[in-house]
Amino acid sequence: MAEDAQPAAKSEEPKKLEFTEETPVVTKHTAKIGGKELKYTVTTGRMPLKNAVGEIEAQVFYMAYALDDAEPEGRNLMFSFNGGPGSPSLWLHLGTIGPKRIPMANDGEQPAPPYHLVDNDFSWLEFTDVVFIDPVGTGYSQAKDEKLAEKYWSVSGDIESVSEFIRLYLVKNARFSSPLFLVGESYGTTRAAGISKHLVERGIAFNGLVLVSSAMNFLSLDFIQSSDLPHILFLPTYAATAWYHNALPRKRPNLGSFLKEVETFASGEYATILMKGDNASSRERKSAINKLNKYTGLNPDYLDKINLKISIGQFCKELLRSKRRTVGRLDSRITGIDSDPTGHSIEHDPSMSALMPPYTMAFNDYVRRTLKYETDLPYHVFHGITKPWVWDTPKDEPADTSHALRDAMLRNPHMRVFVASGHYDLATPYFATEYTLSHLGLDPELRAKIETKEYEAGHMMYTHEGCLARLQKDVRDFVAKSVAK
C-alpha cells in the first residue's frame, strides 16, 4: 500500500467543549409554605470553574433560592447536594428542601405517571436560603473534556471543586456575612465532611452541617471478606425490615425496644461469634443462629449455610422469597418483583426504581417550564460520570472522611452537626452511623454539638409524609440553635 494511502491515525486529543460564561436565568415565584404564601426568587445557571490562567475548565449547574423581602445580610444560607457519587441534587431539592416537591404514593411507593409537583408546605426555604449544587458529571454540570473531568471524579477532586463553587458563590453574591450551612445526603455526607475541613482551613467556617443518611466511614458499609463489621452494623436494620413486613417468628409490639435488644445482641454475642470464626463451638453457633432467626426471620438452615453472615443482596432477596417478593435497599419498606425468584440477589432495587421516573421526569419539566432554563443537554442522573471513581482519601483504604469532620470541629468549635437516619435504610444503616460518630475521638464538649435523629422510613426518609414534617421541624430547630448567640 502506498504511504499516502495509509489510514489516518486517530487523534489522541479529547474532544473539547467551548465554554463561555452564562448569564443566569432569574425567575420570581410564590408557594404556600408553613401555612402562608411566600414569595421567592430562583437564580438558575452554571458557575464556571477556572484554572490558574483564567480558562474555564468546567461548568457547575446550580439553582439558588432566596426569599424575597428578606435582607441577604444575616439571612441563613445553605448549600445542598446529594450523593452517588454521580447523583445530582434533585432528591433533596424536590423531596424535602425546595418549595416544590413530588408526592409519593403510600409514603414512598411509586405514583402513576404523569408526575406533578405540589407546593411543599415543609420547605426549608422558610428559615434559610438554599443553593442546590450538581457536581461535575451530574445534572447539567460538565468538564471541558473527558481528561479534565477525571480531575473532578475522585474523593479529593470532588471536595475541592464543590468547595471552590461555594467560595465563588459567596464572592459573587456577597454572602460572607450569612450564617452558612451544608446539607448532604448519602455520599453527599462524605463530601460535606470533607468540605467542612477544606474550607475552614481556607478561612470559611460553617455554622452547621446537616448529614442525611450518613456515609463517611466506608469500612462500616462495604461488605469485604476480611471484615465482620458491616454484618454487625447492618443487623438492626435487617431486624427493623423483618418487623415491618411481619416476617418475624413472633411479632414485637414496639419497634424501638425491639431494636435496642437487637443492637445489644449485634455488638455483643453476635460480634463475639463472628470474631471467633471457625473456633466457635457448635453450641455457640446454634445459639447465634436461633437468635438471628428470631431477629431477622431468615430460615435457620439458610443462616447456617451462609455462615451467619448476611449481605444486603442476600437479605433483600431472601426475606420475602416465599411470597416471590424482594425488599428495597434504599427503603426496605418497598417491595418488588424479580424475573427470577430463585436467584441469590435482587435484580433491581425496587425503592430506587420507584423514585427514578417521578423525580427525573418532574425535574426536567420543572427546570424548563418553571425555572425557564432551556438546554438540550441531558440532565444526568447517575450516568454522567463515565470513568471509575477514584477513592483516593485515604490511600489504599476504604474511604473515610469522618476524620475530616473531626478536624473541622476542632478548628471551628462553634460548628454543630445534625445527623438524620432512617430505620429502613439498607444503604447507610443507622447503627453504622452511630458506630462512626462514636469513633470520632472528640472531646465531650465538641461531641455534645452532634445531634442525631432517627425516622421510621428509609434512605430518603422524607418520602414518608410524617417524616417529611418531622425532619423539617428538627432541622429548623437545629439551624436556630446553630445561629443563637
C-alpha positions in Angstrom: 0.0 0.0 0.0 1.3 3.5 -0.9 2.4 5.6 2.1 -0.2 8.3 1.3 -2.9 5.6 1.3 -2.3 4.6 5.0 -5.3 5.0 7.3 -5.2 8.3 9.1 -4.1 8.0 12.7 -6.7 8.6 15.3 -6.2 11.8 17.2 -5.2 11.4 20.9 -6.7 14.8 21.6 -10.0 14.5 23.6 -13.0 16.4 22.2 -13.2 19.8 24.0 -16.3 21.9 24.6 -16.3 25.6 24.0 -17.3 27.2 27.3 -18.4 30.8 27.8 -19.7 32.3 30.9 -23.5 32.0 31.0 -25.9 34.7 32.2 -28.1 33.0 34.9 -31.8 32.9 34.5 -33.7 34.7 37.2 -37.4 33.9 37.9 -40.0 35.0 40.5 -42.4 32.6 42.3 -44.9 32.1 45.1 -45.6 29.0 47.1 -47.5 28.0 50.2 -45.0 27.1 52.9 -45.7 26.8 56.5 -49.3 27.7 56.0 -48.6 31.0 54.4 -47.7 32.3 50.9 -44.1 33.1 50.5 -42.5 35.0 47.6 -39.1 33.9 46.4 -36.5 34.3 43.6 -34.7 31.4 41.9 -31.4 32.0 40.1 -30.6 29.1 37.7 -27.3 28.8 35.8 -23.8 27.3 35.5 -20.9 28.6 37.5 -17.6 28.4 35.7 -14.6 26.8 37.4 -11.4 28.3 36.0 -7.7 27.3 36.0 -4.8 29.5 37.1 -4.7 31.3 33.8 -8.4 32.1 33.8 -9.6 29.4 31.3 -12.9 27.7 32.1 -12.3 24.0 32.8 -15.8 23.1 34.0 -19.3 24.5 34.4 -21.3 23.6 37.6 -25.1 23.8 37.4 -26.9 25.3 40.3 -30.3 26.6 41.4 -30.3 29.3 44.1 -33.5 30.0 46.1 -33.8 33.3 48.1 -36.8 34.5 50.0 -38.0 37.9 48.8 -38.3 40.9 51.1 -35.5 39.4 53.3 -32.1 41.1 53.7 -29.4 38.8 52.5 -27.1 40.0 55.2 -27.7 37.8 58.2 -30.1 35.5 56.4 -29.2 31.8 56.7 -27.6 30.3 53.6 -27.4 26.5 52.9 -25.6 24.6 50.2 -27.2 21.3 49.3 -26.1 18.3 47.3 -26.9 14.6 47.0 -24.5 11.6 46.7 -23.8 8.7 44.5 -21.1 9.6 43.7 -22.7 10.6 40.5 -26.1 11.9 41.6 -27.3 15.5 41.0 -29.2 17.4 43.7 -32.7 16.7 42.7 -33.6 14.3 45.5 -33.2 16.7 48.4 -34.4 19.5 46.1 -37.8 18.0 45.1 -38.1 15.7 48.1 -37.8 17.9 51.1 -35.9 21.2 50.9 -37.3 23.1 48.0 -40.7 25.0 47.8 -42.0 22.3 45.3 -42.0 18.6 46.0 -43.1 15.3 44.4 -45.8 13.5 46.4 -45.1 9.8 46.5 -47.8 7.2 46.8 -48.3 5.3 50.1 -45.3 7.0 51.7 -42.6 6.1 49.3 -44.2 3.9 46.6 -44.1 5.0 43.0 -47.1 7.1 41.9 -48.6 6.6 38.4 -47.5 8.9 35.6 -47.7 11.7 34.6 -45.9 13.2 37.6 -46.7 16.6 39.1 -45.2 18.9 41.7 -47.1 20.4 44.5 -46.3 23.2 47.0 -44.1 21.9 49.7 -45.6 23.1 53.0 -42.5 21.8 54.8 -39.9 23.5 52.6 -36.7 24.7 54.4 -36.9 28.0 52.5 -39.0 29.3 55.4 -35.8 29.6 57.5 -32.9 29.5 55.0 -31.9 30.4 51.5 -30.7 27.4 49.6 -28.3 26.7 46.8 -28.6 23.3 45.1 -25.3 22.1 43.5 -24.8 19.5 40.8 -21.1 18.4 41.0 -19.2 17.9 37.7 -20.6 14.9 35.8 -24.0 15.2 37.3 -27.1 17.1 36.1 -26.1 19.7 33.6 -22.6 20.1 35.0 -19.7 19.4 32.6 -15.9 19.5 32.3 -14.3 20.8 29.2 -13.2 17.4 28.1 -13.0 13.8 29.5 -9.4 14.1 30.6 -10.2 17.2 32.7 -13.3 15.5 34.0 -11.1 12.9 35.7 -9.7 15.7 37.9 -13.2 16.1 39.5 -14.1 12.4 39.7 -12.3 11.4 42.9 -12.9 12.0 46.7 -10.4 14.8 46.9 -11.2 16.4 43.5 -14.9 16.4 44.2 -14.3 18.0 47.6 -12.0 20.7 46.1 -14.3 21.6 43.2 -17.5 21.9 45.2 -15.6 23.9 47.8 -14.5 26.2 45.0 -18.1 26.6 43.8 -19.1 27.6 47.3 -16.3 30.1 47.6 -17.2 31.6 44.2 -20.9 31.8 45.1 -20.1 33.7 48.3 -17.9 36.1 46.4 -20.3 36.8 43.6 -23.3 37.2 45.8 -21.6 39.0 48.8 -22.9 36.4 51.3 -19.9 36.1 53.6 -22.0 37.7 56.4 -24.6 35.0 56.2 -24.7 32.1 58.7 -23.6 29.2 56.5 -24.8 25.6 56.4 -24.1 22.4 54.4 -26.7 19.6 53.8 -25.6 16.4 52.1 -27.3 13.1 51.6 -25.5 9.7 51.4 -22.2 10.2 49.6 -23.1 13.9 49.9 -22.3 13.5 53.6 -18.8 12.2 52.6 -18.4 15.4 50.6 -19.9 17.6 53.3 -17.5 16.3 55.9 -14.5 16.9 53.6 -15.7 20.4 52.6 -16.1 21.5 56.2 -12.4 20.8 56.8 -11.2 22.0 53.4 -12.9 25.4 53.7 -12.3 26.1 57.3 -8.6 25.7 56.6 -9.0 28.5 54.0 -10.9 30.8 56.3 -14.6 29.8 55.5 -16.4 28.4 58.6 -19.9 26.8 58.7 -22.4 27.2 61.5 -23.7 23.8 60.9 -23.8 20.6 58.8 -26.9 18.5 58.1 -26.0 14.9 57.3 -28.9 12.9 55.9 -28.3 9.1 55.7 -24.6 9.4 56.5 -21.8 7.6 54.7 -18.5 8.9 56.0 -16.6 5.7 57.0 -16.9 3.1 54.2 -15.3 0.4 56.3 -18.6 0.2 58.2 -20.6 -0.1 54.9 -18.6 -2.2 52.5 -19.0 -6.0 52.7 -15.5 -7.3 52.2 -14.3 -10.8 53.1 -11.9 -9.7 55.8 -14.3 -7.6 57.8 -17.1 -8.6 60.1 -18.0 -5.0 60.9 -20.8 -4.4 58.3 -22.5 -7.7 59.3 -22.8 -6.4 62.8 -23.9 -2.9 61.9 -26.5 -3.9 59.4 -28.2 -6.4 61.6 -30.6 -3.9 63.4 -31.8 -2.7 60.0 -32.5 -6.2 58.9 -34.5 -6.7 62.1 -36.5 -3.5 61.5 -37.3 -4.6 58.0 -38.4 -8.1 59.1 -40.5 -6.4 61.8 -42.1 -4.1 59.2 -43.1 -6.9 56.9 -44.4 -9.2 59.6 -41.7 -11.7 58.8 -40.5 -12.5 62.4 -41.4 -15.7 64.1 -43.0 -13.6 66.8 -44.2 -10.1 66.2 -42.9 -7.5 68.7 -45.3 -4.7 69.6 -42.8 -1.9 69.9 -40.1 -1.3 67.2 -37.9 0.9 69.5 -37.5 -1.6 72.3 -37.0 -4.5 69.8 -34.2 -2.6 68.1 -32.4 -1.9 71.4 -32.5 -5.7 72.1 -31.1 -6.4 68.6 -28.4 -3.8 69.0 -27.2 -5.4 72.2 -27.0 -8.8 70.6 -25.3 -7.4 67.5 -22.5 -5.6 69.4 -22.2 -8.4 72.0 -22.9 -12.1 71.3 -23.0 -11.8 67.5 -19.8 -9.8 67.3 -18.1 -12.3 69.5 -19.0 -15.3 67.5 -18.1 -13.7 64.2 -14.7 -12.8 65.8 -14.2 -16.5 66.8 -14.9 -17.7 63.2 -14.2 -21.4 62.9 -13.2 -21.6 66.5 -16.8 -21.0 67.7 -18.3 -24.1 69.4 -21.4 -25.8 67.8 -23.4 -24.8 70.9 -22.4 -21.1 70.4 -23.1 -21.3 66.7 -26.6 -22.9 67.3 -27.5 -20.2 69.8 -26.5 -17.4 67.5 -28.4 -19.0 64.6 -31.6 -19.2 66.7 -31.3 -15.5 67.7 -30.6 -14.4 64.1 -33.7 -16.3 63.1 -35.7 -14.6 65.9 -34.4 -11.1 64.8 -34.4 -11.4 61.0 -37.0 -14.1 60.2 -34.5 -15.9 57.9 -34.6 -19.7 57.9 -32.1 -21.3 60.3 -30.8 -23.7 57.6 -30.1 -20.7 55.3 -28.3 -18.8 58.1 -26.2 -21.9 58.7 -25.3 -22.2 55.0 -24.2 -18.6 54.7 -22.1 -19.0 57.8 -24.1 -16.4 59.9 -23.0 -13.6 57.6 -25.9 -11.8 55.9 -25.1 -9.4 53.0 -27.6 -6.8 51.7 -28.4 -8.5 48.4 -29.0 -11.9 50.1 -31.3 -10.4 52.7 -33.3 -8.3 50.2 -33.8 -11.5 48.1 -34.4 -14.0 50.9 -36.7 -12.2 53.4 -39.9 -12.5 51.3 -38.8 -15.2 48.9 -41.8 -17.4 49.9 -44.1 -14.6 48.6 -42.0 -14.1 45.5 -41.1 -10.6 46.5 -37.9 -8.6 47.2 -37.3 -5.7 49.6 -35.6 -2.4 48.7 -32.1 -1.4 49.6 -32.7 2.4 49.9 -36.0 1.8 51.6 -36.7 -1.7 52.8 -40.4 -0.9 53.3 -40.8 -1.1 49.5 -41.2 -4.5 47.8 -40.5 -5.5 44.2 -40.8 -8.4 41.8 -37.8 -10.1 40.1 -38.0 -12.0 36.8 -36.1 -14.9 38.5 -37.5 -15.6 42.0 -34.9 -18.4 42.5 -31.8 -16.1 42.3 -29.4 -15.3 45.1 -29.6 -11.4 45.0 -32.0 -8.8 43.8 -32.1 -7.9 40.1 -33.0 -4.2 40.8 -33.7 -2.1 43.9 -37.5 -1.6 43.9 -37.1 1.5 46.1 -34.7 3.2 43.6 -37.0 2.1 40.7 -39.9 3.8 42.5 -38.0 7.1 42.7 -36.2 7.4 39.3 -39.1 8.2 36.9 -41.1 10.6 39.1 -38.1 12.7 40.1 -36.3 12.6 36.7 -39.4 13.5 34.7 -40.8 16.0 37.1 -37.4 17.8 37.3 -36.9 18.0 33.6 -40.4 19.6 33.2 -39.8 21.9 36.2 -36.4 23.3 35.2 -37.6 24.2 31.7 -41.2 25.2 32.3 -41.0 26.9 35.7 -37.3 28.0 36.1 -37.1 28.8 32.3 -33.7 27.2 32.0 -33.6 25.9 28.4 -31.0 23.5 27.2 -30.8 20.4 25.0 -28.2 18.8 27.3 -29.4 15.6 29.1 -29.9 16.0 32.8 -27.6 13.2 34.1 -29.0 11.2 36.9 -26.2 8.7 37.8 -24.9 8.2 34.3 -22.8 11.3 33.6 -19.6 10.0 35.2 -18.0 7.8 32.6 -14.8 6.7 34.3 -14.3 4.8 37.6 -14.4 7.0 40.7 -11.0 7.3 42.4 -11.2 6.5 46.1 -8.0 8.4 47.0 -8.7 9.5 50.6 -7.2 7.8 52.4 -4.9 6.0 50.0 -5.4 2.2 49.6 -8.0 2.0 52.4 -11.8 2.3 52.4 -12.8 6.0 52.1 -13.3 7.8 55.4 -13.9 11.5 55.8 -15.1 11.2 59.4 -11.7 12.3 60.4 -12.2 15.5 58.3 -15.4 16.2 60.2 -13.5 15.8 63.5 -10.7 18.1 62.3 -13.2 20.7 61.1 -14.9 20.7 64.6 -11.5 21.1 66.2 -10.7 24.1 64.1 -14.3 25.5 64.3 -15.7 24.6 67.8 -18.9 26.6 67.1 -20.0 24.3 64.3 -22.9 22.0 65.1 -23.8 18.7 63.3 -27.3 17.2 62.7 -27.5 13.6 61.6 -30.7 12.1 60.2 -31.0 8.3 59.7 -33.9 6.0 58.6 -34.7 2.7 60.4 -35.4 1.1 57.0 -32.2 2.3 55.2 -30.1 -0.7 54.0 -27.7 1.6 52.1 -26.4 3.6 55.1 -27.8 1.9 58.2 -28.4 3.9 61.3 -26.3 1.6 63.5 -23.3 2.1 61.2 -23.7 5.8 61.6 -23.8 5.5 65.4 -20.6 3.5 65.1 -18.8 6.1 63.0 -19.9 9.0 65.3 -18.8 7.2 68.4 -15.3 6.7 67.0 -14.5 10.3 66.1 -12.4 10.7 69.2 -13.9 14.1 70.1 -13.7 16.0 73.4 -17.1 15.7 75.2 -17.7 19.4 74.7 -17.5 19.0 71.0 -19.3 15.7 70.9 -22.3 17.4 72.6 -22.6 19.5 69.4 -23.6 16.5 67.4 -27.3 15.7 67.3 -28.8 12.5 65.9 -32.4 11.7 65.0 -33.9 8.5 63.6 -37.0 8.2 61.4 -39.3 5.3 60.6 -38.6 5.4 56.9 -35.7 4.7 54.5 -32.7 6.4 53.0 -34.8 9.3 51.7 -36.9 9.4 54.9 -38.8 12.5 53.5 -40.7 10.3 51.0 -42.8 9.4 54.1 -45.0 12.5 54.7 -44.9 12.2 58.5 -41.1 12.0 58.4 -41.0 14.9 56.0 -42.8 17.2 58.5 -40.7 15.9 61.4 -37.4 16.4 59.5 -38.3 20.0 58.6 -39.1 20.8 62.3 -35.9 19.1 63.5 -33.7 20.9 61.0 -35.4 24.3 61.7 -34.7 23.8 65.4 -31.1 22.8 64.7 -30.5 25.8 62.5 -31.9 28.1 65.2 -29.6 26.6 67.8 -26.6 26.9 65.4 -27.1 30.7 64.9 -28.0 31.5 68.5 -25.6 34.0 70.2 
